[in-house]
Amino acid sequence: MPKNNNQNNELTLGVSLYTIFLCALFGANTIAIKYSFFGMGAFTTAGIRFSVATLVLFCWAKWTRKSLVVKKEQWHHIAFLTIGFFIQLSLFNLGLNMSQASRAILLINLLPFLVLFLAHYFIPDDRITIRKLIGIFSGFIGVAFIFLEKSGLTSEVKVGDMIILAGTLIWACDTVYRKRILMDFDPLHLVFYPMAFSAPLFFIEAVIWDNPMFIYLDYRIMISFMYQSLVTASFGFLAWNYLLQKHGAVALYSFTFIMPIIGIILSNLILSEPITLKIVFSLLFITSGIFILNFKLKRPEVLFPPRAEM
């Protein structure tokens, strides 16, 4: 069993600024993916993206001498995570190709609220408190504003929204499952193998449904593709996990409300997507909910105590 090396060191100003920088990078990722769809098919983009990310993580593992060996009894967990990863990313790319990046950013930021709700029932000692309930409620109000938006939306965009929402729900289930088994794994294995095994499956989807797989390639398409492959899927993962080892999750996740803000701003600047009043309200409620979830209280009051075992 891997040792827990989290040091939970206090965040300095420099580390805080670096964390904000990483959150900004992650916030721009959906914009980069959406922009790459102008030159490549949705599934083609996913296949190449995760092939590159897998290669980078493999080289990093070899350079740092981290073992990629997985025990025999752990492979069924890897298989389950691979299926979840493949389905959720397929749904996300398909939905994003149909919808708008700004709406997708807000929908996927429903993830922490769904994870907390599911964790209450499936992870011991991870219960819903009053603070968490307020945060969850705020997040769901934010998503409601997305679906209240009617002006200028085609039926394809609405279908895309529902597909993204389905992918986010699967992502939440996948996250809770990862949390249940994390102590028995090296975190690298839980990222590397689902990426590696899913990449060829994305190419199969691309051959079947991307028509064509490649539309045109220019330097802007290549920059957007390299951004999502190297900056977020590779560098972002390594940098974030390094900070997690040094400072712990609670301190770092208090900055994640920055991600949807950056994403909404860039969707307007780069993709010229409108920022409507309902999008603004949705952003306010979702970011407020994320902030509330990460505002630590000394003695959280459990709202729904666990039921006694039968």
N, C-alpha and C positions, 0 to 999 in steps of 0.2 A: 504494500500500500504506500503510495507516495506520501512523503512527509509534507505537512503544512508549514511552509516557510514564510507565511505572511508576517511581516514585521509591524504593520499598522503604524508606521512612522507618521508624525504630524506633517501636514502639507505646508511646505514653505511657499513663499510668493512665486518663486521660479517654477516649482512643481505645479502649483495652481494654474499658472499661465500656460504651462505645457499641457495640462489636462484640458483646459479650455480650447487650446489649439487642436488637440485630438478630437474633441467633441465637434468642433467646427468642420474638421475633415470628414467625420462620419455624417454630419448633417448634409454635406454636399454630395454624398455618394449616390443618392437616388437621382439627383440631377444628372450626374455623369452617366448613370445607367440609361436613363430616358434619352439623353442626347445621343448615345451610341446606337439607339434603335433607328436613327435616321440613316445609318450606314450599314447596319447588320441586323439580322433577324433576332427576335427576343431570345430564342433558345440557343442560337449560334453564339450570341454574346455571353450567355451563361456558361456554355461549354468551354469557350476559350478562356474566359475569366477565371474559372476555377481550375483549369489545367495549369495556367500560369501561376496562380496562387499555390497550388499543390507543389509545383516545382520549386518555388521560392521557399516554402516551408520545409521541404525535403532538404534543400541545400543548407538551410539554417540549422536543421536538426543535426546534420552531419558535421557542420562547422562547430557547433556547440557540444557535439558528442552526446546529444540526447537520444536515448533509445526509442525506436519505433516499434519494438517488439510488444505484441499484445498477447496476453495469456489465452489459452484455448477456451476457458470458460467465460471470457469477456467478449468473444466475437459475436454472440447473439445480440449483445447490447449495441455493438458497432453496426450490425445489420439493421437493427430497428432505427437507430439514429440516421443512418444513410437513407432509409426509406422516407423518414420524416423530412430530412433536409431536402431531398430531391423533390418531394411533393410541394413543400412550402415555397421553394425557390421557383419551381415551375409555375405555380399559381401567381406568385408575386410578379414575375417577368411578364406572364400573359396579361395579368390585370393592368400592370403599369403601361403596357403597350397600348391598351385600350383607353385608359383613364389619363388623368393629368398628374404630373409629378407632385404638385402641391397637395392634392387630395391624398395621394399615396403616402406622402410623408406623415400626414396627420393620422391616417388609418393605421400605419405600422407602429406609430407611437402609442397606440392602444395596448401594445404588448405588455408593458410593465403592470398595467391594471389587470389584464387577463391572467398574468402569471401569479399575481398576489391572490386573486380569487381562487385559482386552481390549487395553489400551494396550501391554502387553508385546509383543503380536504385531503391532499395527497402527500404533504411533507410534514412530519412530526415537528412540533414546536414552532411552526411558521403560521401563526394564527392572525386572523383579521382583527385589528384593533380599531378604536374609534377614529384615530388619525388616518389609518389606511382606508377605512370605509369612506371618509370624506374625500380622500385623494381619488379613490376608484370612482365615486359618484361624479366628481369634477371631470375626470377623464371621459366617462360615458356621455356626459352632457356635451363635451367638446365634439365627440364623434357624431352625436345627434345633429349638431349644427351642419356637419358636412352633408348629411342626407336631407336636411331641410333646404339646401341650396337647389334651386330649380332653374334659374335663368342661364340660358346659353349651354345647357347640358344635353347631350344626345343620349339616346338609349344605350349606345355602346359604352359611353363613359360610366353610366350607372351600373351596367353589367360588370365593367372593369372594377368598379369600387367593391362590388360584392365578392368578386374573385379575390381581390387583395385582402378583404376582411376575412375570407375563408383561409387564406394562406397565413394570415396573422394569428388566427386561432390555432392552426396546426403548429405554428412556431411557438406559441405559448405552451402547448402540450409538450413539445420537444424540449423546451427550456426546463419545465418542471421535471421531466424525466432525467435530463442531464443533472439537475441538482440532486436528485435522489441517488445517482450512481457516481457522482463526481469524486467522492472520497476514495473510490477504488480504481481511479484512472489518473493517468497523467493528462492534464487538460489539453496538451498538444494532440493526443490521440483522438480526442473527441471532436477536434476540428479537422485534422489532417485526413483521416480515413473517410468520413462522409464526403468531403470535397473530392478526394481521389476517386472514390467509387461512383460518385454522381456525375462527374465530368463526362464520361463516355455516354451516359444515359441522356444527358442534355444534347449531345451531338445526334443521337438517334432521333430525339424529338425535332431537332433542327432539320434533319433530312426529310422527315415526314411533313412537318407543318410550316417551316420557314420557307416562304416562296417569294423571293429568292433568299438564300442564306446570306449573301453579300449584295448590298444595293450599290453602294459606292464607298470608297475610303478616301478621306483627306486627312490633313494633319489634325483638324479639330476632332474628328471621329476617333483618331488614334490616341489623342491626348485624353479624351473622355474614357476610352477603354483602358489605357494604361493607368489612369487614376484609380478606377475601381478595382483593377487587378493587383497593382503594386502598392498604391498608397493606402487603401482601406483594407482589402482582403489579406494583404501580406504585412506591410509595415504597421498598419493600424492594429492588427491582432497582436503582433510582437510587442509593440510599444505599450498597448493597454495592459497586456498580461504582465509586463515588467512592472508597471505601476501598481497593479493589483498585488503583486508579491511584496512590494515595498510598503504600500500604504493602505491596503485593504479596500474592500468594495464600497463600504458606507461613505467614505470620504470622496471617492471618485464619482460615484453615481449621483452625488448631489449636484454635479455639473451637467447632467444629461439633458436638462430642460433646454440647453442651448441648441441641441440638434435640430428640433423642428423649427426653431426661429431662423436659423441659418438656412435651412432647406426652403422655407417659404420665401425668404428674401431672394435667394438665388433662382428659384423657379420663375420669379418675376423678371429678374435681371437677365438671365440667360435664355430661358424658354419663352419669355413674354407671356406667361400665364397670369390671368387677372387675380388680384388679391381683393376679393369681395368682402363685404361686411361680415357675412356668415363665416368666411374663412378666418377672419380676424378673431371673431368670437370663439371659434373652434380652437384656434391657436392659444388664446388666452386661457381657456378652461383646461386644455391638455397640459400646457406648460405649468400652470398652477397646480394641477394634480400631481405631476411628476415632482415638483418642488415639495409639495406636502408629504408625499410618500418618502422622500429622502430627508425630511426634517426630523431629526432623531429626538425622541423624548426619553427621559431617564427611566421612567416607569410606565411603559405602555399598558393600557388597560385592555384586556382581552374581551372583545364584544361577544364572540361566540365561542365559549369554552368547548374543548374537544369532548365528544360523547364517550361515555364509558364503554369499554369493550364488552361485547356480549359473552 
